[in-house]
C-alpha cells in the first residue's frame, strides 16, 4: 500500500519488534512463492501490520523459523512461516501495488515501466484472487471519478479507498469478519488515504495532481495549510482515531496483541502527528 502503518518504536517490546520484522519477511517470502522474485520490490510495511491483524482475528498463531533470505544471505533471520494468510496478503499486496502504479501513471505520467515489469506478477495474483482484484478495480474506479470531478468533500473522497479495504478484509478474514472488523479496517483505510494526501500536499500542488485538502482549503502550500487549519485537520483525524479505537476494543484478540495494539493505538496517531508537525516548519 503506502507504507504509513508503522509501530511506535520507542514503545515497542523487543519481542514484538522481532515478530513485526518476521511477519514482513514472511510476506516477502510469500511474494516470491506466489508471484515471483520481482514482486518482492512492491512490499510495504503495511502488509506486516495486516498480517499481524489477520492472524489475530482469524485465531491463527504465527510460526517463526530461522532462515536465510535474499537481503541477508549469510546470517539466518527469524521469518514467519508461509501460510494461507501470508499467501493471500502477498497477492493482495501485488494487486494494490499494480493499481497504485497505474494511478501514478495517470497522476504524474510515471510508473509505466514499473507497471509493465510487475504485470506478470499482477496477472498471477488476479488469477488466484479475482474477487480481490475486482474489488480493487471497482473502488479505484469510484475514486478516480471523484478525483476527475474535482470533489472537495474530504469524507466522500476518502470513502472509496476505505470501502475497498473494508471489502477486502471480509474476503481475507472470511467467517471471522464482523461489523467491528469491517469498521476498523474502513477507518484505517480512510486514515491511509487522508494521511497520504496530507503528506503529499506540496508535491500534489507542484505536479497539479488532485488533492482533496487543497480542494477544500485552497492553501498555496503545506505550511499555510497547517498554520491556518491545524485544528480542523486534527479534528478530522481525531474522529478517525475514535472509530479505530471503539471498533478495535470490540474485537477479540488471541495472538500478537501487544504488537497490534502498539500500531493501532500509538503508531497511527504518532505518524499523523509527525506529518502534521512537518507543516509547522517555516518554509521561508
C-alpha positions as CSV (number, residue, x, y, z in Angstrom):
1,X,0.0,0.0,0.0
2,X,1.6,3.3,1.1
3,X,3.9,2.4,4.0
4,X,2.4,4.6,6.6
5,X,1.2,1.9,9.1
6,X,4.2,1.6,11.4
7,X,4.8,0.7,15.1
8,X,5.7,3.4,17.6
9,X,9.2,2.0,18.0
10,X,10.1,3.6,21.4
11,X,7.1,1.8,22.9
12,X,7.6,-1.5,21.1
13,X,8.7,-4.5,23.1
14,X,11.7,-6.3,21.7
15,X,9.7,-9.5,21.2
16,X,7.2,-7.5,19.1
17,X,9.9,-5.9,17.0
18,X,11.2,-9.3,16.2
19,X,7.7,-10.5,15.4
20,X,6.9,-7.5,13.2
21,X,10.1,-8.0,11.2
22,X,9.5,-11.7,10.9
23,X,6.0,-11.0,9.5
24,X,7.4,-8.6,7.0
25,X,10.0,-11.2,5.9
26,X,7.2,-13.8,5.8
27,X,5.2,-11.8,3.3
28,X,8.3,-11.2,1.3
29,X,8.9,-15.0,1.1
30,X,5.2,-15.5,0.1
31,X,5.6,-12.9,-2.6
32,X,8.4,-14.9,-4.3
33,X,6.4,-18.1,-4.0
34,X,3.1,-16.6,-5.2
35,X,4.0,-14.1,-7.8
36,X,7.8,-14.2,-8.5
37,X,11.0,-12.6,-7.4
38,X,10.4,-9.1,-8.8
39,X,7.1,-8.7,-7.0
40,X,9.1,-8.5,-3.7
41,X,10.0,-4.9,-4.6
42,X,6.3,-3.9,-4.1
43,X,6.3,-4.9,-0.4
44,X,5.5,-2.3,2.2
45,X,5.4,-2.5,6.0
46,X,1.6,-2.0,5.9
47,X,1.4,-5.7,5.0
48,X,3.3,-6.7,8.1
49,X,0.6,-5.0,10.1
50,X,-2.2,-6.6,8.1
51,X,-0.5,-10.0,8.7
52,X,-0.4,-9.4,12.4
53,X,-4.1,-8.3,12.4
54,X,-5.3,-11.1,10.2
55,X,-3.5,-13.8,12.2
56,X,-5.0,-12.3,15.3
57,X,-8.6,-12.0,14.1
58,X,-8.6,-15.4,12.5
59,X,-7.1,-17.1,15.5
60,X,-4.0,-18.5,13.7
61,X,-0.7,-18.4,15.5
62,X,2.4,-17.3,13.7
63,X,5.1,-20.0,13.3
64,X,8.6,-18.4,13.2
65,X,11.6,-20.2,11.6
66,X,15.2,-19.1,11.2
67,X,16.1,-18.9,7.5
68,X,18.3,-17.1,5.1
69,X,16.8,-14.5,2.8
70,X,17.8,-12.6,-0.3
71,X,18.6,-9.5,1.7
72,X,20.5,-11.4,4.4
73,X,22.1,-14.5,2.6
74,X,24.7,-15.2,5.3
75,X,23.1,-14.9,8.7
76,X,19.7,-16.6,9.3
77,X,16.8,-14.4,10.4
78,X,13.5,-15.1,12.1
79,X,10.9,-15.4,9.3
80,X,7.2,-16.1,9.7
81,X,6.4,-19.4,8.0
82,X,4.3,-19.1,4.9
83,X,0.6,-20.0,5.4
84,X,-2.7,-19.2,3.8
85,X,-2.9,-15.8,5.3
86,X,0.5,-14.6,4.2
87,X,-0.1,-16.1,0.7
88,X,-3.4,-14.1,0.4
89,X,-1.8,-10.9,1.6
90,X,1.2,-11.3,-0.8
91,X,-1.2,-11.4,-3.7
92,X,-3.2,-8.6,-2.3
93,X,0.0,-6.6,-2.0
94,X,0.8,-7.1,-5.7
95,X,-2.8,-6.2,-6.8
96,X,-2.7,-3.0,-4.7
97,X,0.8,-2.1,-5.9
98,X,-0.3,-2.6,-9.5
99,X,-3.3,-0.3,-9.3
100,X,-1.2,2.3,-7.4
101,X,1.3,2.3,-10.2
102,X,-1.5,2.8,-12.7
103,X,-2.7,5.7,-10.6
104,X,0.8,7.2,-10.6
105,X,0.8,6.9,-14.4
106,X,-2.4,8.9,-14.6
107,X,-1.3,11.5,-12.0
108,X,2.3,12.1,-13.0
109,X,2.8,10.2,-16.2
110,X,5.3,8.0,-14.5
111,X,5.3,4.3,-13.5
112,X,4.8,2.9,-17.0
113,X,7.9,0.9,-16.8
114,X,7.2,-0.4,-13.3
115,X,3.6,-1.4,-14.1
116,X,4.9,-3.3,-17.2
117,X,7.5,-5.1,-15.2
118,X,5.0,-6.1,-12.5
119,X,2.2,-7.0,-14.9
120,X,3.1,-10.7,-14.9
121,X,3.0,-10.8,-11.1
122,X,-0.3,-9.0,-11.1
123,X,-1.8,-11.5,-13.6
124,X,-0.8,-14.3,-11.3
125,X,-2.4,-12.6,-8.3
126,X,-5.5,-11.7,-10.2
127,X,-6.0,-15.3,-11.5
128,X,-5.8,-16.7,-7.9
129,X,-7.9,-13.9,-6.2
130,X,-10.3,-12.5,-8.8
131,X,-12.7,-11.2,-6.2
132,X,-9.9,-9.1,-4.6
133,X,-8.9,-7.8,-7.9
134,X,-12.4,-6.8,-8.9
135,X,-12.9,-5.1,-5.5
136,X,-9.7,-3.0,-6.0
137,X,-10.5,-2.2,-9.6
138,X,-14.1,-1.1,-8.8
139,X,-13.1,1.1,-5.8
140,X,-10.2,2.7,-7.6
141,X,-12.6,3.5,-10.4
142,X,-15.0,5.2,-8.0
143,X,-12.1,7.1,-6.5
144,X,-10.9,8.2,-10.0
145,X,-14.3,9.5,-10.8
146,X,-14.4,11.7,-7.7
147,X,-11.0,13.0,-8.5
148,X,-11.9,13.8,-12.1
149,X,-15.0,15.6,-10.8
150,X,-12.6,17.6,-8.5
151,X,-14.6,16.9,-5.4
152,X,-13.8,18.9,-2.3
153,X,-15.5,16.7,0.2
154,X,-12.9,15.1,2.5
155,X,-15.3,12.3,3.7
156,X,-16.7,11.5,0.3
157,X,-13.3,11.3,-1.5
158,X,-11.8,9.1,1.2
159,X,-14.7,6.7,1.1
160,X,-13.8,4.5,-2.0
161,X,-10.3,3.6,-0.6
162,X,-11.7,3.0,2.8
163,X,-14.6,0.9,1.4
164,X,-12.1,-1.0,-0.7
165,X,-10.0,-2.1,2.3
166,X,-13.2,-3.0,4.2
167,X,-14.5,-5.3,1.4
168,X,-11.1,-6.9,1.1
169,X,-11.0,-7.5,4.8
170,X,-14.2,-9.6,4.6
171,X,-12.5,-11.7,1.9
172,X,-9.4,-12.2,3.9
173,X,-11.0,-12.7,7.3
174,X,-13.8,-15.0,5.9
175,X,-16.1,-16.3,8.7
176,X,-14.1,-14.3,11.3
177,X,-15.2,-11.0,9.7
178,X,-17.7,-8.9,11.7
179,X,-19.1,-5.4,11.7
180,X,-16.3,-4.4,14.1
181,X,-13.5,-5.8,11.9
182,X,-15.1,-4.1,8.8
183,X,-15.4,-0.7,10.7
184,X,-11.9,-1.0,12.0
185,X,-10.4,-1.6,8.5
186,X,-12.6,1.0,7.0
187,X,-11.3,3.6,9.4
188,X,-7.7,2.6,8.8
189,X,-8.3,2.8,5.0
190,X,-9.8,6.3,5.4
191,X,-6.7,7.3,7.5
192,X,-4.3,5.9,4.9
193,X,-5.9,7.9,2.1
194,X,-6.1,11.1,4.0
195,X,-2.6,10.9,5.6
196,X,-1.2,10.3,2.1
197,X,-3.0,13.3,0.8
198,X,-1.7,15.4,3.7
199,X,1.8,14.2,3.3
200,X,1.8,14.8,-0.5
201,X,0.2,18.3,-0.3
202,X,3.1,20.3,-1.7
203,X,4.1,17.7,-4.2
204,X,0.5,17.4,-5.5
205,X,0.3,21.2,-5.9
206,X,3.6,21.3,-7.7
207,X,2.6,18.4,-10.1
208,X,-1.0,19.7,-10.4
209,X,-2.4,16.4,-9.1
210,X,-5.7,16.0,-7.3
211,X,-5.5,16.7,-3.5
212,X,-8.7,16.8,-1.5
213,X,-7.2,19.1,1.2
214,X,-6.2,21.6,-1.4
215,X,-9.6,21.5,-3.0
216,X,-11.2,22.2,0.4
217,X,-8.9,24.7,1.9
218,X,-7.2,26.3,-1.2
219,X,-3.9,27.0,0.7
220,X,-0.9,27.7,-1.5
221,X,1.4,25.4,0.4
222,X,1.5,22.9,3.3
223,X,3.0,25.5,5.8
224,X,0.0,27.8,5.1
225,X,-2.5,24.9,5.4
226,X,-1.2,23.8,8.8
227,X,-0.8,27.4,10.0
228,X,-4.4,28.3,9.3
229,X,-6.2,25.0,9.7
230,X,-4.3,22.7,12.0
231,X,-7.2,22.5,14.5
232,X,-9.6,21.4,11.8
233,X,-7.3,18.8,10.4
234,X,-6.5,17.4,13.8
235,X,-10.3,17.1,14.4
236,X,-10.7,15.2,11.1
237,X,-8.1,12.6,12.2
238,X,-9.3,12.5,15.8
239,X,-12.7,11.3,14.6
240,X,-10.9,8.5,12.7
241,X,-8.9,7.6,15.8
242,X,-12.2,7.3,17.8
243,X,-13.7,5.0,15.2
244,X,-10.5,2.9,15.2
245,X,-10.3,2.7,19.0
246,X,-14.0,1.9,19.5
247,X,-14.1,-1.0,17.0
248,X,-10.7,-2.4,17.9
249,X,-11.8,-2.7,21.6
250,X,-14.7,-4.9,20.5
251,X,-12.6,-7.4,18.5
252,X,-11.3,-10.5,20.4
253,X,-7.5,-10.7,20.0
254,X,-5.8,-14.0,20.5
255,X,-2.2,-13.5,19.3
256,X,0.2,-10.6,18.8
257,X,-1.9,-8.4,21.0
258,X,0.9,-6.1,22.1
259,X,2.1,-5.6,18.5
260,X,-1.3,-4.8,17.1
261,X,-2.2,-2.5,20.0
262,X,1.1,-0.6,19.6
263,X,0.5,0.0,15.9
264,X,-3.2,0.9,16.2
265,X,-3.2,2.9,19.4
266,X,0.2,4.5,19.2
267,X,1.8,4.1,15.7
268,X,-1.1,5.6,13.7
269,X,-1.5,8.7,15.9
270,X,2.3,9.1,16.1
271,X,2.6,9.1,12.3
272,X,-0.2,11.6,12.0
273,X,1.4,14.0,14.5
274,X,4.8,13.6,12.6
275,X,3.2,14.6,9.3
276,X,1.2,17.5,10.8
277,X,4.3,18.8,12.6
278,X,6.4,18.9,9.4
279,X,3.9,21.6,8.2
280,X,4.8,23.8,11.1
281,X,8.3,24.3,9.8
282,X,8.6,27.7,8.2
283,X,9.5,27.1,4.5
284,X,10.7,30.6,4.1
